[in-house]
Amino acid sequence: MIRLTQVNGEEIIVNADLIETIERAHDTIITLTTSRKIRVSNTIEEIIDRVVEYKRRIANPTIKSES
């Protein structure tokens, strides 16, 4: 799970395993495998970094998160 910010400023927790695509528009649009679309203020690069960090924590739970 990764922590992101919706365009209205509210925090949302997203299951990183369900992310299918990430699009750069006025905001960033995440499409999940369920076809649900989420509009966030995070950049594509931030989302990728958070997904990579999440995957590292899952693969090796002894690694401490930087956030």
OpenMM code with the backbone's topology and positions (N, CA, C; nanometers):
from openmm import Vec3, app, unit

residues = "MET ILE ARG LEU THR GLN VAL ASN GLY GLU GLU ILE ILE VAL ASN ALA ASP LEU ILE GLU THR ILE GLU ARG ALA HIS ASP THR ILE ILE THR LEU THR THR SER ARG LYS ILE ARG VAL SER ASN THR ILE GLU GLU ILE ILE ASP ARG VAL VAL GLU TYR LYS ARG ARG ILE ALA ASN PRO THR ILE LYS SER GLU SER".split()
positions = [
    Vec3(0.0847, -0.1168, 0.0000),
    Vec3(0.0000, 0.0000, 0.0000),
    Vec3(0.0896, 0.1235, 0.0000),
    Vec3(0.0483, 0.2228, -0.0782),
    Vec3(0.1233, 0.3478, -0.0830),
    Vec3(0.0314, 0.4643, -0.0486),
    Vec3(0.0893, 0.5667, 0.0109),
    Vec3(0.0169, 0.6840, 0.0562),
    Vec3(0.0300, 0.7933, -0.0497),
    Vec3(-0.0835, 0.8437, -0.0993),
    Vec3(-0.0846, 0.9487, -0.2003),
    Vec3(-0.1796, 1.0598, -0.1567),
    Vec3(-0.1768, 1.1712, -0.2313),
    Vec3(-0.2638, 1.2848, -0.2001),
    Vec3(-0.3574, 1.3101, -0.3171),
    Vec3(-0.4870, 1.3063, -0.2892),
    Vec3(-0.5856, 1.3383, -0.3916),
    Vec3(-0.5796, 1.4874, -0.4234),
    Vec3(-0.6356, 1.5264, -0.5354),
    Vec3(-0.6295, 1.6672, -0.5761),
    Vec3(-0.7025, 1.7597, -0.4792),
    Vec3(-0.7949, 1.7066, -0.4008),
    Vec3(-0.8652, 1.7885, -0.3011),
    Vec3(-0.7852, 1.8015, -0.1715),
    Vec3(-0.6634, 1.7434, -0.1692),
    Vec3(-0.5774, 1.7542, -0.0520),
    Vec3(-0.5897, 1.6399, 0.0469),
    Vec3(-0.6885, 1.5543, 0.0283),
    Vec3(-0.7065, 1.4423, 0.1198),
    Vec3(-0.6113, 1.3287, 0.0871),
    Vec3(-0.5648, 1.2632, 0.1917),
    Vec3(-0.4749, 1.1501, 0.1755),
    Vec3(-0.5544, 1.0252, 0.1358),
    Vec3(-0.4934, 0.9438, 0.0515),
    Vec3(-0.5552, 0.8188, 0.0103),
    Vec3(-0.4476, 0.7113, 0.0132),
    Vec3(-0.4869, 0.5919, 0.0523),
    Vec3(-0.3955, 0.4777, 0.0530),
    Vec3(-0.4359, 0.3887, -0.0642),
    Vec3(-0.3393, 0.3588, -0.1513),
    Vec3(-0.3668, 0.2829, -0.2731),
    Vec3(-0.2894, 0.1511, -0.2694),
    Vec3(-0.3554, 0.0453, -0.3091),
    Vec3(-0.2893, -0.0839, -0.3223),
    Vec3(-0.2010, -0.0782, -0.4466),
    Vec3(-0.0710, -0.0729, -0.4276),
    Vec3(0.0239, -0.0573, -0.5386),
    Vec3(0.0154, -0.1727, -0.6378),
    Vec3(-0.0279, -0.2884, -0.5924),
    Vec3(-0.0381, -0.4045, -0.6815),
    Vec3(-0.1538, -0.3915, -0.7806),
    Vec3(-0.2446, -0.2984, -0.7565),
    Vec3(-0.3590, -0.2804, -0.8456),
    Vec3(-0.3386, -0.1712, -0.9503),
    Vec3(-0.2243, -0.1026, -0.9457),
    Vec3(-0.1995, 0.0047, -1.0422),
    Vec3(-0.1711, -0.0564, -1.1790),
    Vec3(-0.2498, -0.0153, -1.2768),
    Vec3(-0.2314, -0.0624, -1.4138),
    Vec3(-0.1576, 0.0415, -1.4974),
    Vec3(-0.2050, 0.1679, -1.4928),
    Vec3(-0.1386, 0.2745, -1.5669),
    Vec3(-0.1364, 0.4021, -1.4839),
    Vec3(-0.0398, 0.4890, -1.5188),
    Vec3(-0.0300, 0.6215, -1.4585),
    Vec3(-0.0156, 0.7196, -1.5735),
    Vec3(-0.1039, 0.8190, -1.5771),
    Vec3(-0.1028, 0.9170, -1.6864),
    Vec3(-0.0763, 1.0565, -1.6323),
    Vec3(0.0010, 1.1313, -1.7094),
    Vec3(0.0256, 1.2705, -1.6741),
    Vec3(-0.0753, 1.3555, -1.7513),
    Vec3(-0.1599, 1.4232, -1.6801),
    Vec3(-0.2561, 1.5163, -1.7394),
    Vec3(-0.2381, 1.6458, -1.6613),
    Vec3(-0.3422, 1.7237, -1.6451),
    Vec3(-0.3317, 1.8409, -1.5569),
    Vec3(-0.2901, 1.7930, -1.4187),
    Vec3(-0.3507, 1.6859, -1.3746),
    Vec3(-0.3126, 1.6153, -1.2523),
    Vec3(-0.2593, 1.4803, -1.2978),
    Vec3(-0.2297, 1.3947, -1.2036),
    Vec3(-0.1857, 1.2599, -1.2379),
    Vec3(-0.3043, 1.1667, -1.2205),
    Vec3(-0.3294, 1.0830, -1.3198),
    Vec3(-0.4431, 0.9915, -1.3164),
    Vec3(-0.3906, 0.8492, -1.3090),
    Vec3(-0.4327, 0.7787, -1.2052),
    Vec3(-0.3954, 0.6389, -1.1867),
    Vec3(-0.5155, 0.5548, -1.2257),
    Vec3(-0.4939, 0.4564, -1.3119),
    Vec3(-0.5993, 0.3615, -1.3450),
    Vec3(-0.5636, 0.2289, -1.2791),
    Vec3(-0.6591, 0.1764, -1.2045),
    Vec3(-0.6383, 0.0487, -1.1360),
    Vec3(-0.6853, -0.0664, -1.2242),
    Vec3(-0.6457, -0.1858, -1.1891),
    Vec3(-0.6873, -0.3035, -1.2653),
    Vec3(-0.8379, -0.3240, -1.2597),
    Vec3(-0.9040, -0.2577, -1.1675),
    Vec3(-1.0497, -0.2655, -1.1541),
    Vec3(-1.1196, -0.1650, -1.2456),
    Vec3(-1.0421, -0.0879, -1.3222),
    Vec3(-1.0882, 0.0208, -1.4105),
    Vec3(-1.1210, 0.1491, -1.3361),
    Vec3(-1.1095, 0.1490, -1.2055),
    Vec3(-1.1313, 0.2712, -1.1288),
    Vec3(-1.0171, 0.3681, -1.1576),
    Vec3(-1.0501, 0.4958, -1.1712),
    Vec3(-0.9498, 0.5995, -1.1942),
    Vec3(-0.9411, 0.6874, -1.0706),
    Vec3(-0.8177, 0.7200, -1.0323),
    Vec3(-0.7929, 0.8055, -0.9165),
    Vec3(-0.7088, 0.9226, -0.9633),
    Vec3(-0.7519, 1.0431, -0.9307),
    Vec3(-0.6788, 1.1645, -0.9670),
    Vec3(-0.6023, 1.2114, -0.8434),
    Vec3(-0.4697, 1.2220, -0.8582),
    Vec3(-0.3851, 1.2618, -0.7459),
    Vec3(-0.2960, 1.3786, -0.7844),
    Vec3(-0.2432, 1.4458, -0.6829),
    Vec3(-0.1534, 1.5587, -0.7081),
    Vec3(-0.0069, 1.5160, -0.7119),
    Vec3(0.0220, 1.3919, -0.6756),
    Vec3(0.1588, 1.3413, -0.6808),
    Vec3(0.2048, 1.3283, -0.8254),
    Vec3(0.3356, 1.3442, -0.8468),
    Vec3(0.3897, 1.3276, -0.9814),
    Vec3(0.4069, 1.1779, -1.0120),
    Vec3(0.4213, 1.1485, -1.1387),
    Vec3(0.4457, 1.0093, -1.1788),
    Vec3(0.5721, 0.9573, -1.1109),
    Vec3(0.6748, 1.0388, -1.1067),
    Vec3(0.8015, 0.9978, -1.0471),
    Vec3(0.7857, 0.9658, -0.8985),
    Vec3(0.7077, 1.0469, -0.8258),
    Vec3(0.6821, 1.0210, -0.6836),
    Vec3(0.6092, 0.8879, -0.6661),
    Vec3(0.5116, 0.8628, -0.7501),
    Vec3(0.4341, 0.7391, -0.7402),
    Vec3(0.5238, 0.6188, -0.7675),
    Vec3(0.6051, 0.6275, -0.8713),
    Vec3(0.6967, 0.5171, -0.9028),
    Vec3(0.7918, 0.4927, -0.7858),
    Vec3(0.8482, 0.5992, -0.7292),
    Vec3(0.9388, 0.5843, -0.6148),
    Vec3(0.8693, 0.5161, -0.4975),
    Vec3(0.7451, 0.5519, -0.4719),
    Vec3(0.6715, 0.4917, -0.3601),
    Vec3(0.6384, 0.3455, -0.3863),
    Vec3(0.6065, 0.3134, -0.5106),
    Vec3(0.5792, 0.1734, -0.5453),
    Vec3(0.7064, 0.0909, -0.5304),
    Vec3(0.8184, 0.1432, -0.5781),
    Vec3(0.9467, 0.0716, -0.5667),
    Vec3(0.9817, 0.0496, -0.4194),
    Vec3(0.9662, 0.1527, -0.3368),
    Vec3(0.9934, 0.1400, -0.1933),
    Vec3(0.9013, 0.0358, -0.1295),
    Vec3(0.7748, 0.0384, -0.1659),
    Vec3(0.6782, -0.0598, -0.1149),
    Vec3(0.7216, -0.2014, -0.1524),
    Vec3(0.7590, -0.2209, -0.2781),
    Vec3(0.8007, -0.3540, -0.3250),
    Vec3(0.9268, -0.4001, -0.2526),
    Vec3(1.0181, -0.3082, -0.2254),
    Vec3(1.1398, -0.3435, -0.1502),
    Vec3(1.1053, -0.3886, -0.0088),
    Vec3(1.0131, -0.3159, 0.0553),
    Vec3(0.9731, -0.3531, 0.1920),
    Vec3(0.9071, -0.4895, 0.1943),
    Vec3(0.8284, -0.5203, 0.0918),
    Vec3(0.7610, -0.6498, 0.0856),
    Vec3(0.8627, -0.7611, 0.0627),
    Vec3(0.9579, -0.7361, -0.0277),
    Vec3(1.0580, -0.8372, -0.0612),
    Vec3(1.1554, -0.8620, 0.0540),
    Vec3(1.1852, -0.7579, 0.1302),
    Vec3(1.2795, -0.7694, 0.2414),
    Vec3(1.2296, -0.6856, 0.3577),
    Vec3(1.1477, -0.7423, 0.4445),
    Vec3(1.0832, -0.6659, 0.5516),
    Vec3(1.1807, -0.6073, 0.6539),
    Vec3(1.3092, -0.6439, 0.6483),
    Vec3(1.4048, -0.5869, 0.7424),
    Vec3(1.4534, -0.4497, 0.6980),
    Vec3(1.4239, -0.4099, 0.5736),
    Vec3(1.4625, -0.2779, 0.5238),
    Vec3(1.3662, -0.1740, 0.5816),
    Vec3(1.4225, -0.0669, 0.6383),
    Vec3(1.3392, 0.0381, 0.6963),
    Vec3(1.2999, 0.1386, 0.5893),
    Vec3(1.1780, 0.1874, 0.5974),
    Vec3(1.1270, 0.2863, 0.5033),
    Vec3(1.1941, 0.4208, 0.5270),
    Vec3(1.2157, 0.4962, 0.4170),
    Vec3(1.2733, 0.6290, 0.4275),
    Vec3(1.1695, 0.7333, 0.4610),
    Vec3(1.0396, 0.6999, 0.4471),
    Vec3(0.9349, 0.7990, 0.4736),
    Vec3(0.8897, 0.7975, 0.6166),
] * unit.nanometer
topology = app.Topology()
chain = topology.addChain("A")
for resn in residues:
    res = topology.addResidue(resn, chain)
    for name in ("N", "CA", "C"):
        topology.addAtom(name, app.Element.getBySymbol(name[0]), res)
